[in-house]
Amino acid sequence: MGDHVPGILIIDDEQHVGTFFSRLLRDKGYRLGVASSGAQAYELIERARFNVAMVDLKLPDADGLSLLQHIKKEQPQCEVIIMTGYSTTRTAVKAIQYGAFDYIEKPFDDIALVEQLIEKALSFGKTAGQPGKSHSWSKVAEEIGFQVGTTPQMIKLVSIAERIATKDINVLIHGETGTGKEVLAKFIHAASHRADKPFLAINCGALPENLLESELFGHERGSFTGASVQRKGIFELANNGTLFLDEIGEASLSIQVKLLRVLETGEFLRVGGEKPVKTNVRIIAATNVDLEEAVSQKAFREDLFYRLDVIRLELPPLRERKEDIPQLVEYFMQRYFERTSSPLPIFSPSCMESMMNYHWPGNIRELANSVEQALALCDGNTILPEHLAGKFNGLALVGSKEDSREQQPLPSPGSDSLNISVEELAKLEDEKLIEMFKRVENLRLSLRRIMARKGLTSSFPVSMQEMEAQAIKETLDFYNGNVSMTARVLGIGRNTLYRKAKEYNINIL
């Protein structure tokens, strides 16, 4: 048989494994190579070309991961399937990140599954790298609105996510705020065998400890004041589905202990309950903080970290995938205009250039908000730089042509000017100062949007205090004194709104 016949390489030191595959595959017309040691494997890889390699993780004279890397270097089109025992599953998952096509656990109880996996690897190897080839995950991504883009980093990430989606293993997603961690979690759920079951999400940093515990585990009637009925928590509601724990690093140590118990036993107690409740959920956790650092600082339990960190997916910030910005802008525009019958405008070249050059500290979430704000401010068929509200000139005030053409220096100490360049803002190391600038920018954008809706024109205040006061007053007027809506639009809490209103002598009814 010639090299045009698909070649499959079996590398395992257990003789019965080689015999098993020989009997299983020879009748199908494949060209087989069998190695019982690392030395034999390296020799066969040197002599012949293979389409698929079945590699045991543990060999007496070689490491499975090293063999994987050697095969991918010498024969990039050869797809590698890792064979592993249960105790080495974590390493097998790591192999996928190193380029393995998939892994399969021994013993092989389902022969049909083994055959399907080999056929899938052969099919993938034949089409990989072909121009215009759509990825196997493209349909799932499109269905949930996941904009993967074209950067190699994202394509590799989603390819890995698709492969581990079918495994019942916990996933830890790491990425900056606004990079799309929940969307990636939804993709993993949609690509898994749990896709027809519930996907529930909760932000562990958004609730105080007592409320978070009740949200997670539910409570019994009378367990605390106001608990008039029994209530199921999301661990119970998400049974057989997927549970997304966002900002897991913000969970208290007490909550961490309870989470660890669920992961270890599959059981939990409702608040005030005495009878264990069983649950079968897949956990996908996300964080924008360094959990390993938190473990070293005793702020996060090490045992829980290792339970969650079976495989880690790192979402790149938007500044590292800027070539995807035009596609993302188009997607957000289409999504915005699904809610209106207005004709779809276009972004001017200068406007798109500004967006491509911006640092995007808020990542995709900031991009989505910027697109929506620009669409709200634009009353023609072309979005111009002025519709971007000065965002891409740092925090320069809007309305001046000079402001749209040049970046201003940092304010001197004691100055009320808010003109600041993107480059200088990116260099600021004081996170509180960055947050202050972001908050003021949000207030200013809210004020401009409200004035645009009212058809008003006015020069903007130049001091931070005047800007804040005017934004609060105009927003309160627009929403007829509704405190909740005003606080939500301005991005501040109700208590902060009351305090600011008192400070600026603004009357709240």
C-alpha positions in Angstrom: 0.0 0.0 0.0 1.3 3.5 -0.9 1.4 6.7 1.0 -1.9 7.7 -0.5 -3.5 5.2 1.9 -4.2 6.9 5.3 -1.5 6.0 7.8 -2.2 5.6 11.5 0.6 5.4 14.1 0.0 3.6 17.4 2.4 4.4 20.2 1.7 2.4 23.4 4.0 0.2 25.6 1.1 -2.2 26.3 1.2 -5.0 23.7 -2.5 -5.7 23.9 -3.3 -2.0 22.9 -1.3 -2.4 19.7 -3.0 -5.7 19.0 -6.4 -4.1 19.6 -5.8 -1.3 17.1 -4.2 -3.7 14.5 -7.3 -5.9 14.5 -9.7 -2.8 14.5 -8.1 -0.8 11.7 -6.3 -3.2 9.3 -9.6 -4.5 7.9 -10.5 -0.9 7.1 -7.6 -0.6 4.7 -5.4 1.8 6.8 -1.6 1.7 6.7 -0.5 1.0 10.3 2.6 1.7 12.3 2.9 0.3 15.8 5.6 1.4 18.4 5.9 0.1 21.9 8.5 2.6 23.0 9.5 6.2 22.4 12.6 5.1 20.5 10.6 3.0 18.1 8.1 5.9 17.7 10.8 8.4 16.8 12.2 5.9 14.2 8.8 5.4 12.6 8.1 9.1 12.5 11.4 9.6 10.7 10.7 6.8 8.1 7.0 7.3 7.2 4.2 9.9 7.0 1.1 9.4 9.1 -2.3 11.1 9.1 -3.2 10.2 12.7 -1.1 9.2 15.7 -2.6 7.5 18.8 -0.1 8.4 21.6 0.0 7.0 25.1 0.8 9.7 27.7 3.0 7.4 29.7 5.9 5.4 28.1 8.9 3.9 29.9 11.4 5.9 27.8 9.4 8.9 26.6 6.9 11.5 27.6 3.7 11.7 25.7 3.7 15.5 25.5 7.2 15.5 24.1 6.2 13.0 21.5 3.2 15.1 20.6 5.3 18.2 20.1 7.8 16.2 18.0 5.1 14.9 15.7 3.5 18.3 15.3 6.9 19.7 14.4 8.0 17.0 12.0 4.5 16.2 10.5 2.2 19.2 11.1 -0.7 17.7 9.2 -0.7 14.6 11.4 -3.5 14.8 14.0 -2.6 13.4 17.4 -5.0 11.7 19.7 -3.8 11.2 23.3 -4.6 7.9 25.1 -4.8 8.4 28.8 -5.9 6.8 32.1 -8.2 8.7 34.4 -5.4 9.8 36.7 -3.7 11.7 33.9 -6.8 13.5 32.5 -5.4 16.9 33.5 -2.2 16.3 31.5 -4.3 15.1 28.5 -6.3 18.3 28.6 -3.0 20.2 28.5 -2.1 18.2 25.5 -5.0 19.7 23.6 -3.5 23.1 24.3 -0.2 21.9 22.9 -1.9 20.9 19.6 -3.5 17.5 20.2 -6.7 16.8 18.2 -8.4 15.2 21.2 -7.9 12.6 24.0 -9.6 9.4 24.9 -9.6 7.6 28.2 -8.6 3.9 28.6 -9.9 1.3 28.8 -11.8 1.7 25.5 -15.3 0.6 26.5 -17.0 2.0 23.4 -15.3 0.7 20.2 -17.6 2.8 18.0 -16.5 5.9 19.8 -12.8 5.1 19.1 -13.6 4.5 15.4 -15.6 7.8 15.1 -12.8 9.8 16.8 -10.2 8.4 14.3 -12.5 9.1 11.3 -13.1 12.6 12.6 -9.3 13.2 13.0 -8.7 11.9 9.5 -11.4 14.2 8.0 -10.1 17.2 9.9 -6.5 16.6 8.7 -7.6 16.5 5.1 -9.4 19.8 5.2 -7.2 21.7 7.6 -5.5 24.8 6.1 -7.6 24.8 2.9 -8.5 28.3 1.7 -12.0 29.3 2.6 -12.6 26.4 4.9 -15.1 27.0 7.5 -14.3 25.8 11.0 -16.2 23.0 12.6 -17.3 25.4 15.3 -18.5 28.2 13.0 -22.2 27.2 13.1 -22.4 27.1 16.9 -20.6 30.4 17.2 -22.9 32.1 14.7 -26.0 30.7 16.5 -25.1 32.3 19.8 -23.7 35.5 18.3 -20.0 34.7 19.2 -17.8 36.9 17.0 -14.6 34.9 16.8 -12.9 37.0 14.2 -9.9 36.0 12.2 -6.9 36.4 14.5 -4.9 33.2 14.9 -5.0 33.6 18.7 -8.8 33.6 18.8 -9.2 30.8 16.2 -6.8 28.6 18.3 -8.7 29.4 21.5 -12.1 28.6 20.1 -10.8 25.4 18.5 -9.5 24.3 21.9 -12.8 25.3 23.5 -14.8 23.2 21.0 -12.7 20.1 21.8 -13.0 20.4 25.5 -16.7 21.3 25.3 -17.6 17.6 24.9 -15.7 16.7 28.0 -17.3 16.9 31.5 -14.4 18.9 32.9 -14.5 22.3 34.6 -13.1 25.3 32.8 -11.5 28.5 34.0 -11.7 31.5 31.7 -9.3 34.3 32.3 -9.5 37.7 30.7 -9.8 41.4 31.3 -13.1 43.0 31.9 -15.2 43.2 28.8 -13.4 40.6 26.7 -16.4 38.3 26.4 -15.9 35.6 29.0 -19.6 34.9 29.4 -20.0 34.6 25.6 -17.2 32.1 25.5 -18.8 30.1 28.3 -22.1 30.1 26.4 -20.2 28.7 23.3 -18.7 25.9 25.4 -22.2 25.0 26.7 -23.7 25.2 23.2 -21.0 22.9 21.8 -21.4 20.3 24.6 -23.8 17.5 25.1 -25.6 19.7 27.7 -26.6 22.2 25.0 -30.3 21.4 25.5 -30.1 21.9 29.2 -30.1 25.1 31.2 -27.2 27.6 31.1 -27.3 29.9 34.1 -24.9 32.6 35.1 -24.2 34.5 38.3 -21.7 37.2 39.1 -20.0 36.3 42.4 -18.9 39.9 42.9 -22.3 41.5 42.4 -24.0 40.2 45.6 -23.2 40.3 49.3 -22.3 37.0 50.8 -25.7 36.1 52.3 -27.5 36.8 49.1 -25.0 35.0 47.0 -25.3 31.9 49.1 -29.1 32.0 48.7 -28.8 32.5 44.9 -26.3 29.6 44.6 -27.9 27.1 46.9 -31.5 28.3 47.5 -33.1 28.5 50.9 -35.8 26.8 53.0 -38.9 28.5 54.2 -38.3 30.5 57.4 -34.5 30.2 57.1 -34.2 34.0 57.5 -36.4 37.0 57.7 -38.4 37.4 54.5 -37.9 33.7 53.4 -41.7 33.0 53.2 -41.4 30.2 50.7 -38.8 27.6 49.7 -36.6 28.8 46.9 -34.4 26.8 44.6 -30.8 28.1 43.9 -29.1 28.1 40.5 -27.2 24.9 41.4 -30.5 23.2 41.5 -32.0 25.0 38.6 -29.0 24.3 36.4 -29.1 20.6 37.1 -27.7 18.6 34.1 -26.7 21.9 32.5 -23.9 24.5 32.8 -23.3 27.0 35.6 -21.2 30.1 34.8 -19.6 31.6 37.9 -18.3 35.0 36.8 -15.8 36.9 38.9 -15.1 33.8 41.0 -12.2 35.5 42.6 -14.7 37.8 44.4 -16.4 35.0 46.3 -15.8 34.9 50.0 -13.8 32.1 51.7 -17.0 30.8 53.2 -18.7 30.6 49.8 -15.6 28.9 48.4 -15.8 26.2 51.0 -19.4 25.5 50.0 -18.5 25.5 46.3 -15.7 23.0 46.9 -18.1 20.7 48.7 -20.5 20.7 45.6 -17.6 20.0 43.3 -16.3 17.1 45.4 -19.6 15.5 46.3 -22.3 16.8 43.9 -24.4 17.7 46.9 -25.3 20.9 48.8 -27.6 22.1 51.5 -30.1 24.9 50.9 -29.7 27.8 53.4 -31.5 26.6 56.5 -31.8 23.1 55.1 -30.8 19.7 56.6 -31.4 17.4 53.6 -28.6 17.2 51.0 -29.7 18.1 47.4 -28.0 16.4 44.5 -26.9 18.2 41.4 -25.0 17.5 38.2 -23.7 20.7 36.7 -20.7 21.6 34.7 -18.8 24.6 36.2 -17.3 27.3 34.0 -15.7 29.9 36.1 -14.3 33.3 35.0 -12.0 35.9 36.5 -10.1 39.0 35.6 -7.7 38.6 38.6 -4.7 36.3 39.0 -6.1 33.4 41.1 -2.7 31.9 41.6 -1.6 35.2 43.2 -4.8 35.1 45.3 -4.0 31.6 46.4 -0.5 32.7 47.5 -2.2 35.6 49.4 -4.6 33.2 51.1 -7.5 35.0 49.5 -8.5 32.0 47.4 -8.6 28.3 48.4 -5.9 26.3 46.7 -8.0 23.1 46.6 -10.9 25.0 44.9 -8.5 26.6 42.4 -7.2 23.2 41.3 -10.8 21.9 41.0 -11.7 24.8 38.7 -8.4 25.0 36.8 -8.6 21.7 34.9 -8.2 23.7 31.7 -7.6 27.4 31.5 -8.7 29.5 28.5 -7.1 33.0 28.1 -9.2 35.5 26.2 -7.0 38.2 24.6 -7.8 41.9 25.1 -9.2 43.7 22.1 -6.0 45.7 21.7 -4.3 42.3 20.7 -7.0 41.5 18.0 -7.6 44.9 16.4 -8.0 43.4 13.0 -11.4 42.0 14.3 -12.7 45.5 15.1 -14.4 46.1 11.7 -16.3 42.8 12.0 -17.3 43.6 15.6 -18.5 47.1 14.7 -20.6 45.6 11.8 -22.1 43.0 14.2 -23.0 45.6 16.9 -24.5 47.9 14.2 -26.7 45.1 12.9 -27.7 44.2 16.5 -28.6 47.8 17.2 -30.7 48.3 14.1 -32.7 45.1 14.8 -34.5 47.3 17.3 -35.2 50.2 14.8 -36.4 50.6 11.3 -33.8 53.4 10.5 -31.4 52.9 7.6 -28.0 51.5 8.5 -25.3 54.3 8.4 -21.7 53.7 7.7 -18.6 54.6 9.6 -16.4 57.1 7.9 -12.8 56.1 7.2 -11.4 58.6 9.7 -13.9 57.3 12.3 -12.8 53.7 11.7 -9.2 54.7 11.8 -9.7 56.3 15.2 -11.3 53.1 16.5 -8.5 51.0 15.1 -5.9 53.2 16.9 -7.7 53.3 20.3 -6.4 51.3 23.2 -9.8 49.9 24.3 -9.3 49.5 28.1 -12.9 48.3 28.3 -12.4 45.8 25.5 -15.4 44.5 23.5 -17.9 45.8 26.0 -16.6 49.3 25.5 -16.6 48.9 21.8 -20.2 47.8 21.8 -21.2 50.8 24.0 -19.2 53.2 21.7 -20.9 51.9 18.6 -24.3 52.3 20.2 -23.5 55.8 21.4 -22.3 56.8 18.0 -25.4 55.5 16.3 -27.6 57.4 18.8 -25.8 60.7 18.2 -25.7 60.3 14.4 -28.7 61.8 12.5 -27.3 61.2 9.0 -26.1 58.2 7.0 -22.4 58.6 7.9 -20.9 58.3 11.4 -18.2 61.0 11.8 -15.4 61.4 14.4 -17.6 63.9 16.3 -20.2 61.2 16.9 -17.6 59.3 18.9 -17.9 61.9 21.6 -14.2 62.7 21.8 -13.5 59.2 23.2 -10.6 58.6 20.9 -8.9 61.9 21.7 -8.7 60.8 25.3 -11.2 62.7 27.4 -11.1 65.9 25.3 -14.3 67.8 25.3 -16.5 67.4 22.3 -17.6 70.1 19.9 -14.3 71.7 18.9 -12.6 70.8 15.6 -9.3 71.3 17.3 -10.2 68.7 19.9 -10.8 66.2 17.2 -7.5 66.7 15.5 -5.0 66.8 18.2 -4.4 65.3 21.6 -4.0 67.5 24.6 -1.5 67.0 27.4 -2.2 65.8 30.9 -3.7 68.5 33.2 -1.3 70.2 35.5 -1.9 69.6 39.2 -4.9 71.5 40.4 -6.2 72.1 36.9 -9.9 71.5 36.1 -9.2 70.6 32.5 -10.1 67.1 31.4 -8.1 67.1 28.2 -5.9 64.0 28.2 -4.4 61.9 25.4 -5.1 58.2 25.0 -1.4 57.4 25.3 -1.0 59.3 28.5 -4.1 57.7 30.0 -2.8 54.3 29.1 0.4 55.0 31.0 -1.4 56.0 34.2 -0.6 53.5 36.9 -3.1 54.7 39.5 -6.2 52.6 38.9 -8.4 54.9 40.9 -7.4 57.8 38.7 -8.2 55.8 35.6 -11.6 54.9 37.1 -12.3 58.5 37.9 -11.6 59.6 34.3 -13.8 56.7 33.0 -16.7 57.7 35.3 -16.5 61.4 34.3 -16.5 60.4 30.6 -19.6 58.3 31.2 -21.3 61.2 32.8 -20.4 63.5 30.0 -21.6 61.0 27.4 -24.9 60.6 29.2 -25.3 64.4 29.3 -24.6 64.8 25.6 -27.0 62.0 24.7 -29.8 63.5 26.7 -29.2 67.0 25.2 -29.3 65.5 21.7 -32.6 63.8 22.4 -34.0 67.1 23.6 -32.6 69.0 20.7 -30.6 71.3 22.9 -27.2 72.8 22.2 -25.0 74.1 24.9 -21.3 74.6 25.7 -20.1 71.9 28.0 -18.8 72.7 31.5 -15.1 72.6 31.9 -14.7 71.4 35.5 -15.3 67.9 36.8 -17.7 69.2 39.4 -19.8 71.3 37.0 -19.9 68.4 34.6 -21.1 66.0 37.2 -23.7 68.4 38.6 -25.1 69.2 35.1 -25.2 65.5 34.1 -27.1 64.6 37.3 -29.5 67.4 37.0 -30.2 66.9 33.3 -30.7 63.1 33.7 -33.0 63.6 36.7 -35.1 66.1 34.6 -35.2 63.7 31.6 -36.5 60.8 33.7 -38.9 63.1 35.7 -37.0 62.6 38.9 -36.8 58.8 38.8 -33.8 58.0 41.0 -33.4 54.4 40.0 -33.3 55.2 36.2 -31.1 58.2 36.7 -28.6 56.1 38.8 -28.6 53.3 36.2 -28.0 55.6 33.2 -25.2 57.4 35.0 -23.6 54.2 36.1 -23.6 55.0 39.9 -25.5 53.6 42.9 -28.6 55.2 44.4 -26.8 56.2 47.6 -24.0 57.8 45.5 -26.7 59.7 43.6 -28.3 61.0 46.7 -24.9 62.1 48.2 -23.9 63.9 45.0 -27.3 65.6 44.7 -26.9 66.9 48.2 -23.4 68.0 47.5 -24.5 70.0 44.4 -27.7 71.3 46.0 -29.8 69.4 43.5 -33.4 68.7 44.7 -34.5 65.1 44.6 -38.3 64.7 45.2 
